[in-house]
């Protein structure tokens, strides 16, 4: 089970590095072309979400690899669960149902890591 958790953590970290870096560093005008919701929120919120996703990605991997406060991996997974719950509610409130399946997949994977690192193979 530890191997499966590492695979899921690696996949989630990669996904969040990709989307988080886009939200944190790409020009907002370029983001608005691909993500309609960016026009509906302040630019600083988009940047904050991107930074939170990047920090979550780092938190999924680095604490356990370095064995320095490995419990932070649990906190990172919990934070990413919260990010996806908020994203799901936000997209549903904007009637963007096509965005929700991706949010649900990321939510379930982060929840799997959270539960796995708390109850099955503790961090």
Backbone as JSON, one array per atom type, in Angstrom:
{
  "sequence": "XXXXXXXXXXXXXXXXXXXXXXXXXXXXXXXXXXXXXXXXXXXXXXXXXXXXXXXXXXXXXXXXXXXXXXXXXXXXXXXXXXXXXXXXXXXXXXXXXXXXXXXXXXXXXXXXXXXXXXXXXXX",
  "N": [[0.82, -1.2, 0.0], [2.04, 1.19, 0.61], [3.54, 1.79, -1.65], [1.57, 2.34, -3.54], [0.45, 4.62, -2.39], [2.66, 6.37, -2.63], [2.81, 6.54, -5.43], [0.36, 7.78, -6.06], [0.73, 10.17, -4.62], [2.9, 11.22, -6.05], [1.74, 11.56, -8.6], [-0.29, 13.42, -7.97], [1.29, 15.55, -7.02], [2.7, 16.24, -9.34], [0.55, 17.02, -11.01], [-0.44, 19.23, -9.56], [1.81, 20.91, -9.55], [1.96, 21.55, -12.24], [-0.59, 22.84, -12.84], [-0.68, 24.69, -10.76], [1.62, 26.26, -11.14], [0.97, 27.49, -13.53], [-1.22, 29.12, -12.74], [0.05, 30.7, -10.86], [2.14, 32.03, -12.2], [1.74, 32.56, -14.99], [0.71, 35.11, -17.32], [-2.27, 36.89, -16.52], [-4.08, 37.5, -18.56], [-3.54, 35.57, -20.49], [-4.31, 33.31, -19.08], [-7.04, 33.74, -18.85], [-8.01, 33.1, -21.35], [-8.03, 30.33, -21.42], [-9.18, 29.54, -19.05], [-12.17, 30.33, -18.02], [-13.18, 31.15, -15.57], [-11.26, 32.74, -14.39], [-11.67, 35.36, -15.09], [-13.69, 36.08, -13.42], [-12.82, 36.44, -10.85], [-10.65, 38.21, -8.51], [-7.33, 39.04, -9.62], [-5.27, 38.6, -7.76], [-6.32, 36.59, -6.17], [-6.32, 34.42, -7.93], [-3.56, 34.11, -8.21], [-2.94, 33.47, -5.53], [-4.27, 31.02, -5.24], [-2.78, 29.5, -7.06], [-0.24, 29.55, -5.82], [-0.88, 28.24, -3.43], [-1.51, 25.72, -4.45], [0.99, 24.97, -5.5], [2.54, 24.91, -3.14], [1.16, 22.87, -1.83], [1.77, 20.72, -3.52], [4.54, 20.5, -3.13], [4.49, 19.91, -0.43], [3.32, 17.37, -0.44], [5.36, 15.65, -1.14], [8.09, 16.42, -0.33], [8.38, 16.53, 2.65], [8.23, 13.81, 3.44], [10.2, 12.58, 1.9], [12.54, 13.77, 2.81], [12.35, 13.15, 5.43], [11.86, 15.02, 7.35], [9.76, 16.35, 9.49], [7.5, 14.62, 8.6], [4.76, 14.53, 8.95], [3.71, 16.76, 7.77], [2.99, 16.09, 5.25], [0.47, 14.99, 5.5], [-0.91, 17.27, 6.27], [-0.61, 18.78, 3.93], [-2.04, 17.21, 2.1], [-4.59, 17.43, 3.25], [-5.0, 20.17, 2.93], [-5.1, 20.32, 0.13], [-7.38, 18.82, -0.35], [-9.25, 20.57, 0.73], [-8.9, 22.75, -1.04], [-9.91, 21.61, -3.41], [-12.57, 21.03, -2.69], [-13.54, 23.63, -2.35], [-13.11, 24.56, -4.98], [-14.85, 22.9, -6.41], [-17.39, 23.65, -5.37], [-17.35, 26.35, -6.14], [-17.26, 26.15, -9.0], [-19.66, 24.79, -9.47], [-21.46, 26.71, -8.55], [-21.21, 28.57, -10.52], [-22.32, 27.32, -12.63], [-20.66, 25.64, -14.13], [-20.44, 22.87, -14.9], [-18.88, 21.12, -16.42], [-16.33, 21.39, -15.5], [-16.23, 20.21, -13.04], [-15.86, 17.29, -12.84], [-13.03, 16.89, -13.06], [-12.17, 18.24, -10.77], [-13.34, 16.62, -8.83], [-11.99, 14.18, -9.18], [-9.34, 14.93, -8.48], [-9.89, 15.7, -5.85], [-10.72, 13.23, -4.7], [-8.36, 11.72, -4.97], [-6.56, 13.21, -3.4], [-7.87, 12.93, -0.96], [-7.61, 10.17, -0.63], [-4.82, 10.01, -0.25], [-4.66, 11.48, 2.12], [-6.22, 9.92, 3.97], [-4.84, 7.51, 3.7], [-2.25, 8.18, 4.65], [-2.79, 8.84, 7.24], [-4.2, 6.69, 8.46], [-3.56, 4.16, 7.26], [-0.84, 3.78, 6.25], [0.99, 5.38, 8.17], [2.33, 8.7, 8.13]],
  "CA": [[0.0, 0.0, 0.0], [2.93, 2.34, 0.64], [3.92, 2.09, -3.03], [0.41, 2.96, -4.17], [0.38, 5.99, -1.86], [3.71, 7.17, -3.27], [2.44, 6.78, -6.83], [-0.71, 8.79, -6.05], [1.34, 11.42, -4.19], [3.69, 11.72, -7.17], [0.82, 12.04, -9.63], [-0.92, 14.66, -7.49], [2.3, 16.6, -6.98], [2.93, 16.65, -10.73], [-0.64, 17.75, -11.47], [-0.52, 20.53, -8.89], [2.91, 21.75, -10.02], [1.59, 22.05, -13.57], [-1.69, 23.83, -12.8], [-0.33, 25.75, -9.82], [2.59, 27.19, -11.74], [0.24, 28.32, -14.51], [-2.0, 30.13, -12.02], [0.93, 31.58, -10.11], [3.14, 32.76, -12.97], [1.34, 32.99, -16.34], [-0.07, 36.36, -17.35], [-3.7, 36.65, -16.32], [-4.78, 37.56, -19.86], [-3.37, 34.25, -21.12], [-5.13, 32.35, -18.32], [-8.46, 34.0, -19.13], [-8.37, 32.43, -22.6], [-8.24, 28.89, -21.19], [-9.95, 29.34, -17.82], [-13.13, 31.42, -17.99], [-13.41, 31.6, -14.21], [-10.25, 33.71, -13.99], [-12.26, 36.69, -15.29], [-14.71, 36.33, -12.39], [-12.21, 36.62, -9.52], [-9.49, 39.12, -8.55], [-6.08, 38.43, -10.04], [-4.51, 38.14, -6.59], [-6.87, 35.3, -5.74], [-5.79, 33.42, -8.86], [-2.15, 33.89, -7.81], [-2.96, 32.79, -4.23], [-4.64, 29.62, -5.49], [-1.63, 28.87, -7.68], [0.8, 29.35, -4.8], [-1.36, 27.19, -2.52], [-1.36, 24.43, -5.14], [2.42, 24.66, -5.55], [2.97, 24.51, -1.79], [0.57, 21.56, -1.58], [2.56, 19.74, -4.27], [5.8, 20.32, -2.41], [4.16, 19.25, 0.84], [3.0, 15.96, -0.63], [6.56, 14.86, -1.41], [9.32, 16.8, 0.36], [8.54, 16.13, 4.06], [8.46, 12.37, 3.59], [11.47, 12.23, 1.27], [13.62, 14.23, 3.67], [12.03, 12.67, 6.78], [11.79, 16.18, 8.23], [8.35, 16.6, 9.77], [6.69, 13.95, 7.58], [3.34, 14.8, 9.16], [3.27, 17.85, 6.9], [2.36, 15.49, 4.07], [-0.95, 14.88, 5.84], [-1.46, 18.63, 6.21], [-0.67, 19.17, 2.52], [-3.17, 16.49, 1.5], [-5.82, 18.04, 3.77], [-5.13, 21.46, 2.27], [-5.52, 20.12, -1.26], [-8.79, 18.41, -0.28], [-10.0, 21.81, 0.92], [-8.84, 23.5, -2.3], [-10.8, 20.99, -4.39], [-13.95, 21.23, -2.24], [-13.87, 25.01, -2.7], [-13.18, 24.66, -6.44], [-16.08, 22.23, -6.85], [-18.51, 24.53, -5.02], [-17.25, 27.53, -7.0], [-17.66, 25.83, -10.38], [-21.1, 24.48, -9.48], [-22.2, 27.97, -8.39], [-21.13, 29.28, -11.81], [-22.9, 26.42, -13.63], [-19.58, 25.11, -14.96], [-20.44, 21.45, -14.58], [-17.84, 20.39, -17.15], [-15.09, 21.51, -14.75], [-16.35, 19.5, -11.76], [-15.26, 15.95, -12.77], [-11.6, 16.99, -12.77], [-12.05, 18.59, -9.37], [-13.72, 15.45, -8.02], [-10.88, 13.22, -9.27], [-8.25, 15.43, -7.63], [-10.38, 15.62, -4.48], [-10.68, 11.84, -4.23], [-6.96, 11.3, -4.85], [-6.0, 13.86, -2.21], [-8.51, 12.28, 0.19], [-6.96, 8.86, -0.52], [-3.52, 10.24, 0.39], [-4.91, 11.91, 3.5], [-6.63, 8.78, 4.77], [-3.76, 6.54, 3.68], [-1.12, 8.62, 5.47], [-3.22, 8.93, 8.63], [-4.69, 5.44, 9.03], [-3.05, 2.9, 6.7], [0.62, 3.83, 6.32], [1.19, 6.71, 8.76], [3.47, 9.52, 7.7]],
  "C": [[0.86, 1.26, 0.0], [3.33, 2.76, -0.78], [2.78, 2.8, -3.75], [0.26, 4.41, -3.69], [1.44, 6.88, -2.49], [3.38, 7.49, -4.72], [1.37, 7.87, -6.91], [-0.14, 10.15, -5.63], [2.16, 12.03, -5.33], [2.82, 12.28, -8.28], [0.18, 13.37, -9.22], [0.07, 15.81, -7.47], [2.57, 17.13, -8.39], [1.77, 17.49, -11.25], [-0.69, 19.14, -10.86], [0.65, 21.44, -9.25], [2.54, 22.36, -11.37], [0.52, 23.13, -13.5], [-1.37, 24.98, -11.86], [0.64, 26.75, -10.4], [1.93, 28.05, -12.81], [-0.5, 29.45, -13.8], [-1.1, 31.13, -11.31], [1.76, 32.49, -11.0], [2.72, 33.22, -14.37], [0.59, 34.3, -16.27], [-1.57, 36.06, -17.26], [-4.48, 36.67, -17.63], [-4.68, 36.22, -20.58], [-4.22, 33.2, -20.4], [-6.61, 32.51, -18.65], [-8.93, 33.32, -20.42], [-8.71, 30.96, -22.38], [-9.11, 28.6, -19.98], [-10.9, 30.51, -17.65], [-13.32, 31.98, -16.59], [-12.41, 32.66, -13.75], [-10.78, 35.13, -14.13], [-13.2, 37.07, -14.16], [-14.12, 36.59, -11.01], [-11.03, 37.6, -9.63], [-8.21, 38.36, -8.92], [-5.25, 37.9, -8.88], [-5.03, 36.82, -6.05], [-6.38, 34.17, -6.64], [-4.36, 33.08, -8.49], [-2.08, 33.13, -6.49], [-3.3, 31.31, -4.4], [-3.46, 28.88, -6.1], [-0.52, 28.6, -6.69], [0.39, 28.26, -3.82], [-1.21, 25.81, -3.16], [0.11, 24.02, -5.25], [2.94, 24.21, -4.18], [2.4, 23.14, -1.42], [1.35, 20.46, -2.29], [3.88, 19.45, -3.57], [5.57, 19.56, -1.11], [3.8, 17.79, 0.72], [4.25, 15.09, -0.7], [7.71, 15.16, -0.43], [9.42, 16.36, 1.83], [8.84, 14.64, 4.24], [9.79, 11.94, 2.97], [12.63, 12.61, 2.19], [13.5, 13.71, 5.1], [12.12, 13.81, 7.8], [10.32, 16.56, 8.35], [7.44, 15.95, 8.73], [5.18, 14.12, 7.76], [2.81, 15.94, 8.32], [2.65, 17.32, 5.61], [0.86, 15.35, 4.29], [-1.6, 16.26, 5.75], [-1.59, 19.11, 4.76], [-1.86, 18.49, 1.83], [-4.49, 17.09, 1.97], [-6.06, 19.4, 3.11], [-5.61, 21.32, 0.84], [-6.95, 19.6, -1.34], [-9.65, 19.67, -0.16], [-10.03, 22.66, -0.35], [-9.84, 22.93, -3.3], [-12.27, 21.08, -3.98], [-14.39, 22.64, -2.63], [-14.01, 25.18, -4.22], [-14.47, 24.04, -6.97], [-17.29, 23.11, -6.58], [-18.52, 25.76, -5.92], [-17.74, 27.25, -8.41], [-19.14, 25.48, -10.46], [-21.92, 25.76, -9.35], [-22.2, 28.79, -9.68], [-21.7, 28.44, -12.97], [-21.86, 25.93, -14.63], [-19.39, 23.62, -14.64], [-19.34, 20.66, -15.27], [-16.5, 20.43, -16.41], [-15.08, 20.59, -13.52], [-15.74, 18.09, -11.78], [-13.76, 15.97, -12.48], [-11.35, 17.34, -11.31], [-12.34, 17.39, -8.46], [-12.6, 14.41, -8.03], [-9.73, 13.66, -8.37], [-8.63, 15.4, -6.16], [-10.26, 14.21, -3.93], [-9.25, 11.34, -4.07], [-6.3, 11.93, -3.63], [-6.59, 13.27, -0.93], [-7.92, 10.9, 0.43], [-5.6, 9.0, 0.17], [-3.7, 10.62, 1.84], [-5.25, 10.72, 4.39], [-5.51, 7.74, 4.83], [-2.61, 6.9, 4.59], [-1.5, 8.81, 6.94], [-3.48, 7.53, 9.2], [-4.0, 4.18, 8.51], [-1.55, 2.81, 6.81], [0.99, 5.22, 6.86], [2.46, 7.4, 8.31], [4.46, 9.68, 8.85]]
}
